[in-house]
Amino acid sequence: MAARASRRKCCSPRLVGMTQRKSFGSDNHAGTHPAVLRAIIEANAGDAVAYGADEHTERVTAALRATFGAADAFLVLNGSGANVLGLSALLARHEAVICAESAHINTDECGSSERLLGTKLLAVAAPDGKITPELIAERLSGRGNDHFSQPGVVAITQSTELGTCYTLAELSKIADFCHASGLRLFLDGARLANAAAYLDCSLAELAECADVLSFGGTKNGAMGVEALIVMHPGLADNVPYLRKQQTQLASKMRFLAAQFDALLHDDLWRANASHANAMARRLAEGAAGVDGVDVIHPVQANAVFARLDPRHIAALRHDWFFHGWGEDESVVRWMAAFDTTESDVDDFLSAIRSAAGA
Ligand SMILES: Cc1ncc(COP(=O)(O)O)c(C=O)c1O
């Protein structure tokens, strides 16, 4: 794991590498769920035709289409790739993307949408990570003026980068506004499972608002796979070509498919996400009771954002791995994963109590 130099997410260099204790840095720090590993091993028997023309991929993409009520589903290697591919399916060359300032596409993908697609991101301030029709409307004033990038797509994230979730009603308000305004809606679903678990709804209900969305496997217990879900048939036609052009077409696709096979079986994805959410809630409830610690966003998925004295953060970092967040040195993100245990959380809480009391 490489140290990140950015001020947005900063970590203790001492703990770079394998962490001894459970990491609260990211759900990406967790290993792979045993059922996913078993599915990869089972898929390893014999040869299979490459680039997705194998029975695992056919079965899994059919299952994803049925689960989402979608026109098509495409497996890709990572979440940034899913975002670029999804946006490329929706954008004309002169069009821009309206998104929250905190959106992963805006803050954490090295400008890939702008560099690779030549689009412009029109970021709006959304203190809780959620954008609204009113915020979208503010970015539409240049429409029809050929000196301005023309907003063509709205990109939202569910659950958001700040650990909050759009309600189904909020999603449908955004979708209605977008469709009435001639805008397409892309949803970054790197943590869609966590939102479905929090809202106790189906993936199809979450997807209904979107034209194209991603569905994350990696943060949910996969080794590394995401799905791009295309809700309307006309939008899927170019995706196979765009996926290859964007280097997201895996040759040994069966191993990507096997991972989703395991996550979809008996809704393992939901169990993993519910567990991660519950661990984040346990952490937030415990931390909120510690003097000097403020939980600053509603904990609706698997992330806890907290404010505490930077000296206490430094003390806690002595033994624990987590990221600071944004420009404010007193804000941290603690994240739970499918394999975080109650005792991991309780040990971390004891450390928070002693750091804050120190
Ligand atoms: C909301 C969101 N979208 C997309 C991604 C990108 O995923 P990847 O790191 O697999 O490219 C991340 C990764 O942290 C994320 O948090």
The ligand as an SDF file (V2000), in Angstrom:
LIG
                    3D

 16 16  0  0  0  0  0  0  0  0999 V2000
  -17.1520    6.4730   -4.1370 C   0  0  0  0  0  0  0  0  0  0  0  0
  -16.0100    5.8480   -4.8740 C   0  0  0  0  0  0  0  0  0  0  0  0
  -16.0770    5.7030   -6.2010 N   0  0  0  0  0  0  0  0  0  0  0  0
  -15.0810    5.1490   -6.9160 C   0  0  0  0  0  0  0  0  0  0  0  0
  -13.9500    4.6800   -6.2920 C   0  0  0  0  0  0  0  0  0  0  0  0
  -12.8200    4.1650   -7.1440 C   0  0  0  0  0  0  0  0  0  0  0  0
  -12.5200    2.8640   -6.9440 O   0  0  0  0  0  0  0  0  0  0  0  0
  -11.0710    2.2950   -7.3810 P   0  0  0  0  0  0  0  0  0  0  0  0
  -10.1340    2.7100   -6.3140 O   0  0  0  0  0  0  0  0  0  0  0  0
  -11.3430    0.8200   -7.4330 O   0  0  0  0  0  0  0  0  0  0  0  0
  -10.7240    2.8440   -8.7050 O   0  0  0  0  0  0  0  0  0  0  0  0
  -13.8200    4.7990   -4.8940 C   0  0  0  0  0  0  0  0  0  0  0  0
  -12.6120    4.2750   -4.2050 C   0  0  0  0  0  0  0  0  0  0  0  0
  -12.3310    4.5650   -3.0720 O   0  0  0  0  0  0  0  0  0  0  0  0
  -14.8780    5.4130   -4.1710 C   0  0  0  0  0  0  0  0  0  0  0  0
  -14.7980    5.5870   -2.8470 O   0  0  0  0  0  0  0  0  0  0  0  0
  1  2  1  0
  2  3  1  0
  2 15  2  0
  3  4  2  0
  4  5  1  0
  5  6  1  0
  5 12  2  0
  6  7  1  0
  7  8  1  0
  8  9  2  0
  8 10  1  0
  8 11  1  0
 12 13  1  0
 12 15  1  0
 13 14  2  0
 15 16  1  0
M  END
$$$$
